[in-house]
């Protein structure tokens, strides 16, 4: 073999090594993304558990929630309690929307959140709460909630 042939083979081996390295980096990035998505799902579950734990650990809030769910009128104290409970719930959904926009939450899970939100938005006390708290949410999320409310009033 002459020097030129050896040089060509070394260049080919170098390119093969470079390609193998890039493939390895790609696999590492994919694995890192999968780990990040799993972490998002874990945080999402923990946040939802916390939201539900709020109503379960407070008998007063639990009673107010039951009144709202059965359509009983809420007194002023119950309305404040419900508002306090709705803030973390909608913050959770807003976070789900952000994670969905970032590609960290699947469409299946986002649609499940939309369905749950839609059910909660049927309650008049939630609609009244949304009218006063809407400005606290990101615009893109607020537009989705507004669209859900519009669909409910239209049909």
C-alpha positions as CSV (number, residue, x, y, z in Angstrom):
1,X,0.0,0.0,0.0
2,X,1.2,3.4,-0.8
3,X,0.9,6.5,1.4
4,X,-2.1,7.8,-0.6
5,X,-4.1,4.6,-0.1
6,X,-3.3,4.6,3.7
7,X,-4.3,8.2,3.9
8,X,-7.6,7.5,2.1
9,X,-8.4,4.6,4.5
10,X,-7.6,6.7,7.5
11,X,-9.9,9.5,6.3
12,X,-12.7,6.9,5.7
13,X,-12.1,5.6,9.2
14,X,-12.1,9.1,10.6
15,X,-15.4,9.9,8.9
16,X,-16.9,6.6,10.1
17,X,-15.8,7.5,13.6
18,X,-17.3,11.0,13.3
19,X,-20.6,9.5,12.1
20,X,-20.6,7.0,14.9
21,X,-20.0,9.8,17.4
22,X,-22.8,11.9,16.0
23,X,-25.2,8.9,16.2
24,X,-24.2,8.4,19.8
25,X,-24.8,12.1,20.6
26,X,-28.2,11.8,18.9
27,X,-29.1,8.7,21.0
28,X,-28.0,10.5,24.1
29,X,-30.2,13.5,23.2
30,X,-33.1,11.3,22.6
31,X,-32.6,9.5,25.9
32,X,-32.3,12.9,27.7
33,X,-35.6,14.1,26.1
34,X,-37.3,10.9,27.2
35,X,-36.1,11.3,30.8
36,X,-37.2,15.0,30.7
37,X,-40.7,13.9,29.5
38,X,-40.9,11.2,32.2
39,X,-40.0,13.9,34.8
40,X,-42.7,16.2,33.5
41,X,-45.3,13.4,33.8
42,X,-44.1,12.7,37.4
43,X,-44.3,16.4,38.3
44,X,-47.7,16.7,36.6
45,X,-49.0,13.7,38.7
46,X,-47.6,15.2,41.9
47,X,-49.2,18.6,41.2
48,X,-52.6,17.0,40.5
49,X,-52.4,15.0,43.7
50,X,-51.6,18.2,45.6
51,X,-54.6,19.9,44.0
52,X,-56.9,17.1,45.1
53,X,-55.3,16.9,48.5
54,X,-56.2,20.5,49.2
55,X,-59.9,19.6,49.0
56,X,-59.6,16.3,50.9
57,X,-57.7,17.7,53.9
58,X,-60.1,20.6,54.5
59,X,-63.6,19.6,55.5
60,X,-64.8,23.1,55.0
61,X,-63.4,23.2,51.4
62,X,-64.7,19.7,50.8
63,X,-68.3,20.8,51.9
64,X,-68.1,23.9,49.7
65,X,-67.0,21.8,46.8
66,X,-69.9,19.3,47.3
67,X,-72.3,22.2,47.3
68,X,-70.9,23.6,44.1
69,X,-71.0,20.1,42.4
70,X,-74.7,19.6,43.4
71,X,-75.7,23.1,42.4
72,X,-76.5,24.3,45.9
73,X,-76.1,28.0,46.4
74,X,-72.7,29.1,47.8
75,X,-72.5,31.6,50.6
76,X,-69.7,34.2,50.5
77,X,-67.3,32.0,52.5
78,X,-67.9,29.1,50.2
79,X,-67.2,31.2,47.2
80,X,-63.9,32.3,48.6
81,X,-63.0,28.7,49.4
82,X,-63.9,27.6,45.9
83,X,-61.9,30.4,44.4
84,X,-58.9,29.3,46.5
85,X,-59.4,25.7,45.2
86,X,-59.8,26.7,41.6
87,X,-56.6,28.7,41.4
88,X,-54.3,25.7,41.8
89,X,-56.5,23.6,39.5
90,X,-56.4,26.1,36.6
91,X,-52.7,26.7,37.3
92,X,-52.2,23.0,36.8
93,X,-54.1,23.0,33.5
94,X,-52.2,26.1,32.4
95,X,-48.9,24.2,33.2
96,X,-50.2,21.2,31.2
97,X,-50.9,23.5,28.3
98,X,-47.4,25.0,28.4
99,X,-45.9,21.5,28.6
100,X,-48.0,20.5,25.6
101,X,-46.9,23.5,23.6
102,X,-43.3,22.6,24.4
103,X,-43.7,19.1,23.2
104,X,-43.3,17.6,26.7
105,X,-46.9,16.4,27.1
106,X,-48.7,14.1,24.6
107,X,-51.8,15.2,22.8
108,X,-53.7,12.4,24.5
109,X,-52.9,13.8,27.9
110,X,-53.6,17.4,26.9
111,X,-57.0,16.4,25.5
112,X,-57.8,14.6,28.8
113,X,-57.0,17.9,30.5
114,X,-59.2,19.8,28.1
115,X,-62.1,17.3,28.8
116,X,-61.7,17.7,32.5
117,X,-61.5,21.5,32.2
118,X,-64.6,21.5,30.0
119,X,-66.6,19.5,32.7
120,X,-65.5,21.9,35.4
121,X,-66.3,25.0,33.3
122,X,-70.0,24.0,33.2
123,X,-70.4,25.1,36.8
124,X,-71.6,28.8,37.1
125,X,-69.3,29.4,40.0
126,X,-66.3,28.4,37.9
127,X,-67.5,30.6,35.1
128,X,-67.7,33.6,37.5
129,X,-64.3,32.8,38.9
130,X,-62.8,32.6,35.4
131,X,-64.2,36.0,34.5
132,X,-62.3,37.6,37.4
133,X,-59.1,35.5,37.2
134,X,-58.6,35.2,33.5
135,X,-56.1,38.0,33.3
136,X,-53.7,36.0,35.6
137,X,-53.3,33.2,33.0
138,X,-51.1,33.1,29.9
139,X,-53.0,34.5,26.8
140,X,-52.8,31.3,24.8
141,X,-54.2,29.2,27.7
142,X,-56.9,31.9,28.4
143,X,-58.0,31.7,24.7
144,X,-58.5,27.9,25.0
145,X,-60.6,28.3,28.1
146,X,-62.6,31.1,26.4
147,X,-63.2,28.8,23.4
148,X,-64.4,26.0,25.7
149,X,-66.8,28.4,27.4
150,X,-68.0,29.7,24.0
151,X,-68.7,26.2,22.8
152,X,-70.7,25.4,25.9
153,X,-72.9,28.5,25.6
154,X,-73.4,27.8,21.8
155,X,-74.5,24.3,22.2
